[in-house]
Amino acid sequence: MTQYLYQAAYTAESLAAQINNPADRLVQVGAMIEQSTGGKLVGGGYSFGDYDIAVIIEADNVTTMAAISVAIASGGAIRSAKTTPLLSGDEWVTALNQAASVTYTPAK
């Protein structure tokens, strides 16, 4: 499974609803993701600044992760989100080895 960093910022309405009914939404949403897609929320937590949550989600493929992201966005509780695919250490080393054969000349 591929891992993805998913960062999201709640709408003001969503934050107000959470203040009125406090719950760990990561546990709830993680269970929904696992039951419906087989994906898994493997870590993360609540943050502050540009995003309110940052989590690592494992999904079978990019299409499954896109479906998770679109489904969450369609609920209306998120005002912005960012999904970043993460490479494993082995994948990173493979990319580094392949980079040596890439022909690239920067503009000057």
Secondary structure, DSSP 8 states (H G I E B T S, - for coil): -EEEEEEEEE-HHHHHHHHHS---HHHHHHHHHHHHHS-EEEEEEE--SS-SEEEEEEESSHHHHHHHHHHHHHTS-EEEEEEEEE--HHHHHHHHHHHTT-------
